[in-house]
Amino acid sequence: MKHIISLAFLAIITLYACKEQKKTESIQQEQPFAIAPVSTETIERAVIYEANIRQYSPEGTFDAFTKDIPVLKELGVKIIWVMPINPISEIKRKATGDKFTSDIEDDALRSKYLGSYYSVSDYKAINPEFGTLEDFKQLVATAHEHGIYVIVDWVPNHTGWDHPWITEHPEWYTQNSNGTIIDPLDDKTGEPYGWNDVADLNYDNLDMRKAMISDLKYWITEADIDGYRMDVAHQVPVDFFETATAELKEIKPVFMLAEAEQPDLLKRAFDMHYGWEVHHIFNKLAEGSAKVSDFQNYMQKVDTILEPDDIVMHFITNHDENSWNGTLKERMPENKALFTALTYTMPGMPLIYSGQEYDLEHALKFFEKDSIPKTKGDYFSLLEQLGKLKQNNEALAAGLNGGAYLPLGLNESLIAFSRRKGNNEVVFVGNISQESQEVQMPLEGKFQDYFTSEFVDLGGHVIILQPNDFRILVKK
């Protein structure tokens, strides 16, 4: 009898195991390109890439971008930030200068102007300019297949003027004394920013907050994205982001980037914020109007005000800088490589903007179709090499597990520091002056020049740096 029961029990277990195996296989078929959940360990040596879908290819589509994801992997990219994927409002659609498309009578001319990504008409829909929802899902799945996370650019501060909430819930928007919905105001001056193609949302309304969080959840459950970049995060209450992030993390681990430089956003809401202040220091150093001590003072301040697990995103260009504030050719004509290498070696996460890897030299149009070059050159190779160094040397990790930052005080012409973690050490030294420099490093030991593979014993060795030249030395 016991034997019969045992056989029956074994049959039940076998049947259950077969069902579980089929269930697992079914899930794997539905999600064939699994990726490890976002964690500190998976992003601390990451490079982030800002994808401008409209301008990335002649087609300006998700499909065209997806084909190049393997190329981004060559650059060490671990996170793709996709600029807003939502439909753009027709009402008050931006054209050129102060004009809306409605001000243009000529049909052919009017059709050129596609509007601003940041004037969203529907948070839960795809901009047909880029393709379909299925196309976007394929982009995410392909990125995951290559071990890359995808975050979406979200516009929480305002919507376009034909968003359904405008008519369905006008109380969800900021209104003036006459009850008229207004465009966003600068909190410091009380005056409009001039963003008159969008309507300001009212975060005092709790129902609006709930609807916003619901729409944020949609893209995680529907398209399996890995987090968000939040536009003008400094304009939205911190407590909203804390609530939103907590609820998103109940679905899956997420990575959150704030377009702000605001330490309190990093406490419970975001993993990373912008390094705006040091970006402006880079520009001033590049043009000769700042000193190395300005950079070192910034680094000392950040070390004081940020927590060990906070991450700063470092960049020499992005969509705003390229389109509105000057190209790299204009801002850093002689020392772009030096400041690029600096963003990879200082504590934080480096950003690559669409076209930067191909040495983009013109300002991309913002409200109409444009394109980027696609020829690999020396700068692509530089980014490729820097990406490998960032990935493979634990001294260059960001956040909590990053190597210690040790400034090497030399002179006002030389940015120099060491990053140390365990037995690993990486040294950066760059000459921002227009004169050659003889450098005696205040370090001992055997190092290898990362780019030439030449071994250097720093004890007593003098390094010659030409104007705008730099070295990265790795301890051996």
C-alpha positions in Angstrom: 0.0 0.0 0.0 2.8 2.4 0.9 4.4 1.5 -2.4 1.3 2.5 -4.3 0.9 5.7 -2.4 4.6 6.5 -3.1 4.1 5.9 -6.8 1.0 8.1 -6.8 2.8 10.8 -4.9 5.8 10.6 -7.3 3.4 10.8 -10.3 1.8 14.0 -8.8 5.2 15.6 -8.2 6.3 14.7 -11.7 3.1 16.1 -13.2 3.5 19.3 -11.1 7.1 19.6 -12.1 6.2 19.3 -15.8 3.5 21.9 -15.4 6.0 24.3 -13.7 8.6 23.6 -16.4 6.0 24.4 -19.1 5.0 27.5 -17.2 8.6 28.7 -16.9 9.2 28.0 -20.6 6.1 30.0 -21.4 7.3 33.0 -19.4 10.7 32.7 -21.1 9.1 32.7 -24.5 7.1 35.8 -23.6 10.3 37.5 -22.2 13.2 35.8 -24.0 15.7 38.6 -23.2 15.9 38.7 -19.5 18.1 41.2 -17.8 19.2 41.4 -14.1 17.1 43.8 -12.1 18.5 47.3 -11.7 20.8 47.5 -8.7 23.7 49.4 -7.3 26.1 46.8 -8.7 24.6 46.9 -12.2 24.8 50.6 -12.6 27.8 51.8 -10.7 30.2 51.5 -13.7 27.6 52.5 -16.3 27.7 54.9 -19.2 24.4 56.5 -20.0 23.3 57.4 -23.6 20.7 60.0 -24.4 18.7 58.8 -27.5 17.1 61.6 -29.6 15.0 59.2 -31.7 13.8 61.9 -34.2 17.4 63.0 -35.1 19.2 59.7 -34.6 18.5 58.4 -38.1 17.1 59.6 -41.4 13.9 57.6 -40.6 13.7 59.0 -37.1 12.0 55.8 -35.8 12.4 53.4 -33.0 13.2 50.6 -35.4 16.1 52.5 -37.0 17.5 53.2 -33.5 17.0 49.6 -32.3 19.3 48.4 -35.1 22.2 50.3 -33.6 21.9 49.2 -30.0 24.8 46.7 -30.5 26.9 49.8 -31.5 26.1 51.5 -28.2 27.2 48.3 -26.4 30.6 48.8 -28.0 30.8 52.2 -26.1 30.1 50.6 -22.7 26.6 52.0 -22.6 24.6 50.4 -19.8 21.6 52.7 -19.7 19.7 54.2 -22.6 17.7 57.4 -21.8 15.1 57.8 -24.5 13.8 61.3 -25.0 10.0 61.7 -24.6 8.1 59.0 -26.6 4.6 60.5 -26.2 2.5 62.3 -28.9 3.1 66.0 -29.2 0.3 68.5 -28.8 -1.1 70.2 -31.9 -2.5 73.2 -30.0 0.2 75.8 -29.6 2.8 73.5 -31.3 6.1 75.2 -31.4 7.5 76.2 -34.8 10.3 78.8 -34.8 11.1 81.8 -32.6 7.9 82.9 -30.9 5.7 81.3 -33.6 3.3 78.4 -33.3 2.5 76.2 -36.3 -1.0 77.7 -36.3 0.7 81.1 -37.2 2.1 79.6 -40.5 -0.3 79.7 -43.4 1.8 77.8 -45.9 0.9 74.0 -45.5 4.3 72.7 -46.7 6.2 75.1 -44.4 3.9 74.3 -41.4 4.3 70.6 -41.8 8.1 70.9 -41.3 7.6 71.8 -37.7 7.1 68.8 -35.5 7.0 70.5 -32.1 8.7 70.0 -28.8 9.0 66.5 -27.3 8.2 68.1 -24.0 4.7 69.2 -24.9 2.9 65.9 -24.3 -0.7 65.3 -25.4 -1.1 61.8 -23.9 1.1 60.2 -21.3 -0.1 56.7 -22.3 0.4 56.8 -26.0 3.3 56.6 -28.5 4.3 59.5 -30.8 3.4 58.1 -34.3 6.4 59.9 -35.7 8.6 57.2 -34.1 6.5 54.1 -34.8 4.2 51.9 -32.7 3.9 50.6 -29.2 5.2 47.2 -30.5 8.2 49.0 -32.1 9.0 50.6 -28.7 8.6 47.3 -26.9 11.1 45.7 -29.4 13.6 48.5 -28.6 13.4 47.7 -24.9 13.6 44.0 -25.5 16.6 44.4 -27.8 18.4 46.6 -25.2 17.7 44.0 -22.5 19.1 41.3 -24.8 22.4 43.3 -24.9 22.4 43.9 -21.1 21.3 47.5 -21.4 18.5 49.2 -19.3 16.0 51.7 -20.8 14.7 54.7 -19.0 12.1 57.1 -20.5 12.1 60.8 -20.4 9.0 61.9 -18.6 7.5 65.4 -18.4 5.7 65.7 -15.0 5.6 69.5 -14.6 3.3 70.3 -17.5 1.4 68.9 -20.4 0.5 70.2 -23.9 -2.7 72.2 -24.4 -4.6 69.4 -26.0 -4.0 66.8 -23.3 -7.3 65.2 -22.3 -6.8 66.5 -18.7 -7.2 70.1 -19.9 -10.9 69.6 -20.6 -11.7 66.7 -18.3 -9.9 68.0 -15.2 -9.1 71.7 -15.5 -8.6 71.7 -11.7 -5.5 69.6 -12.2 -3.8 72.6 -13.7 -2.4 75.9 -12.2 -4.9 78.7 -12.8 -4.7 82.5 -12.4 -7.2 84.6 -10.5 -9.6 84.5 -13.4 -9.6 80.7 -13.4 -7.6 80.5 -16.6 -5.0 77.7 -17.0 -1.5 79.2 -17.3 1.9 78.1 -18.6 4.7 77.4 -16.0 6.0 80.3 -13.8 9.5 80.7 -12.4 9.2 80.2 -8.7 12.0 82.7 -8.0 10.6 85.6 -10.1 6.9 84.7 -10.4 7.2 85.4 -14.1 6.5 83.0 -17.0 9.5 81.0 -18.3 8.2 81.5 -21.8 7.2 77.9 -22.2 3.8 79.0 -23.7 3.3 75.7 -25.6 2.6 73.9 -22.3 0.2 74.1 -19.4 1.4 74.0 -15.8 0.2 71.1 -13.6 -1.2 71.7 -10.1 0.5 69.4 -7.6 -1.8 70.5 -4.8 -4.4 68.3 -6.4 -4.1 64.8 -5.0 -6.2 63.2 -7.8 -3.8 64.5 -10.4 -0.9 63.0 -8.5 -2.6 59.6 -8.5 -3.3 59.8 -12.2 0.3 60.7 -12.9 1.6 57.8 -10.9 -0.9 55.5 -12.7 0.5 56.6 -16.0 4.1 56.1 -14.8 3.2 52.5 -13.8 1.7 51.8 -17.3 5.1 51.9 -19.1 6.8 49.7 -16.6 4.1 47.0 -16.8 3.3 47.4 -20.5 6.8 47.9 -22.0 9.1 46.6 -19.2 11.1 49.9 -19.0 13.6 50.3 -16.2 12.9 53.8 -14.9 12.6 57.4 -15.8 14.5 60.6 -16.4 12.3 63.3 -14.9 12.2 66.6 -16.8 12.6 69.9 -14.8 12.4 67.8 -11.6 13.2 70.9 -9.5 9.7 72.3 -10.4 7.8 69.3 -8.9 7.4 68.7 -5.1 10.0 66.2 -3.7 7.3 64.3 -1.8 5.5 63.5 -5.1 8.7 61.8 -6.4 9.2 60.0 -3.2 5.7 58.5 -3.4 6.0 57.7 -7.1 9.3 56.0 -6.8 8.2 53.9 -3.9 5.1 52.7 -5.8 7.1 52.0 -9.0 9.6 49.9 -7.0 6.7 47.7 -5.9 6.5 46.6 -9.5 10.2 46.2 -10.2 13.5 47.9 -9.3 13.9 51.1 -11.2 16.6 53.6 -12.0 15.6 57.3 -11.6 17.4 60.3 -13.0 16.4 63.9 -12.0 16.9 66.8 -14.3 17.9 68.9 -11.3 20.9 69.5 -9.0 19.1 69.1 -5.8 20.5 66.8 -3.1 17.1 66.3 -1.3 15.8 64.6 -4.4 18.5 61.9 -4.0 17.4 60.9 -0.5 14.4 58.7 -1.3 13.3 59.5 -4.9 16.3 59.5 -7.3 19.5 57.6 -7.9 21.2 60.3 -9.9 21.0 64.0 -10.6 22.6 66.4 -13.1 26.1 67.9 -12.6 25.0 71.3 -14.0 27.5 73.3 -11.8 30.5 71.3 -12.9 29.3 71.3 -16.5 29.5 75.1 -16.4 32.9 74.9 -14.8 34.1 72.7 -17.7 32.9 75.3 -20.2 34.7 78.1 -18.4 37.9 76.0 -18.0 37.8 75.2 -21.7 37.6 78.9 -22.6 40.2 79.9 -20.0 37.9 81.9 -17.7 38.0 79.6 -14.8 40.8 78.1 -12.7 41.6 74.5 -11.7 40.9 75.5 -8.1 37.3 76.2 -9.1 37.0 72.6 -10.1 38.6 71.3 -7.0 36.4 73.5 -4.8 33.4 72.1 -6.5 34.6 68.5 -5.9 35.2 69.3 -2.2 31.7 70.8 -1.9 30.0 67.8 -3.5 31.8 65.5 -1.2 30.4 67.5 1.7 26.7 67.8 0.6 26.1 64.4 -1.1 25.7 61.0 0.5 28.1 58.2 -0.5 25.5 56.4 -2.6 24.5 59.5 -4.6 25.5 59.6 -8.2 26.1 62.7 -10.3 25.7 62.6 -14.1 28.6 64.3 -15.9 28.4 65.6 -19.4 30.0 68.0 -21.9 26.8 68.1 -24.1 23.2 67.0 -24.1 20.0 68.0 -26.1 19.7 71.4 -24.4 23.3 72.3 -24.6 23.8 71.2 -28.2 20.7 72.9 -29.6 20.6 76.1 -27.6 24.0 76.8 -25.9 26.7 75.8 -28.4 28.2 72.8 -30.0 31.4 71.1 -28.7 33.2 72.5 -31.7 32.2 76.0 -30.5 32.7 75.5 -26.7 35.6 73.0 -26.6 37.4 73.3 -30.0 40.8 72.2 -28.7 40.1 70.3 -25.5 37.0 68.2 -26.0 38.9 64.9 -25.5 40.4 66.1 -22.2 37.0 67.0 -20.7 35.4 63.9 -22.1 38.0 61.8 -20.3 37.5 63.8 -17.2 33.8 62.9 -17.1 34.7 59.2 -17.2 37.4 59.3 -14.5 35.9 61.7 -11.9 33.3 60.2 -9.5 29.9 59.9 -11.3 28.3 58.6 -14.5 29.3 59.9 -17.9 26.7 60.8 -20.5 26.9 60.4 -24.3 24.3 62.4 -26.3 23.1 61.2 -29.7 25.7 62.2 -32.4 28.4 63.0 -29.9 30.0 59.6 -30.5 30.2 60.5 -34.2 31.8 63.9 -33.5 28.6 65.9 -34.2 29.6 69.4 -35.0 26.3 71.2 -35.6 23.4 72.2 -33.4 20.5 69.9 -34.0 17.2 71.5 -34.8 14.7 71.1 -31.9 11.3 71.5 -33.5 11.9 69.9 -36.9 13.7 67.0 -38.5 17.5 66.9 -38.6 20.2 64.3 -38.7 23.5 63.2 -37.2 26.6 61.8 -38.8 27.3 58.1 -38.6 31.0 57.8 -39.4 33.2 56.3 -36.7 36.4 58.3 -36.1 39.0 58.9 -33.5 36.5 60.3 -31.0 34.3 57.1 -31.3 37.5 55.1 -30.5 38.2 57.4 -27.5 34.7 56.8 -26.1 35.0 53.1 -26.7 38.3 52.9 -24.8 37.0 55.1 -21.9 33.9 52.9 -21.7 36.0 49.8 -21.3 38.1 51.4 -18.6 34.9 52.6 -16.7 33.5 49.1 -16.9 36.6 47.1 -16.0 38.3 49.1 -13.2 36.5 49.2 -9.9 38.3 52.4 -8.9 36.1 54.3 -11.3 32.8 53.0 -10.0 30.2 55.6 -9.1 28.3 56.0 -5.8 28.8 53.9 -2.7 31.3 51.4 -4.2 33.3 54.0 -6.0 37.0 54.5 -5.5 38.2 57.3 -3.3 38.8 60.7 -5.0 42.2 62.1 -4.1 43.1 65.5 -5.6 46.8 66.0 -6.5 47.5 69.6 -6.0 49.9 70.6 -8.7 49.2 74.0 -10.3 46.4 76.0 -11.9 47.2 74.6 -15.3 46.7 71.0 -14.3 43.6 69.0 -13.3 45.1 66.0 -11.5 43.6 63.4 -9.2 43.7 59.7 -8.2 40.9 57.2 -7.8 41.7 54.3 -5.5 39.7 51.2 -4.6 41.5 48.2 -3.1 44.5 47.4 -5.2 43.2 49.4 -8.1 44.3 53.0 -8.8 43.6 55.3 -11.8 45.3 58.6 -12.1 44.1 61.5 -14.4 46.2 64.5 -15.2 45.2 67.1 -17.8 46.8 70.3 -19.0 44.2 73.0 -19.6 46.7 75.7 -20.4 48.1 76.8 -23.8 51.7 76.0 -22.7 53.4 72.6 -22.3 53.8 71.4 -18.8 56.5 69.3 -17.1 54.6 67.2 -14.5 56.2 65.6 -11.4 53.4 63.5 -10.0 53.4 63.3 -6.1 52.9 59.5 -6.3 55.1 56.4 -6.2 54.8 53.1 -8.0 54.6 51.5 -11.4 51.7 52.7 -13.6 50.7 52.0 -17.2 49.6 54.7 -19.7 46.1 53.5 -20.5 46.2 54.6 -24.2 49.9 53.8 -25.1 50.4 50.8 -22.8 53.8 52.4 -21.9 54.9 51.6 -18.3 55.8 54.6 -16.1 57.5 54.5 -12.7 56.2 57.7 -11.2 58.9 58.0 -8.6 61.1 60.7 -10.1 59.6 60.4 -13.5 58.6 63.7 -15.3 55.6 63.6 -17.7 55.5 66.2 -20.5 52.0 67.4 -21.4 51.4 69.5 -24.4 48.5 72.1 -24.4 45.1 70.4 -23.9 46.8 67.0 -23.5 46.0 64.5 -20.8 47.1 61.2 -19.4 45.2 58.3 -17.7 47.6 56.1 -15.7 46.5 52.7 -14.3 48.4 51.1 -11.4 50.1 47.8 -12.2 
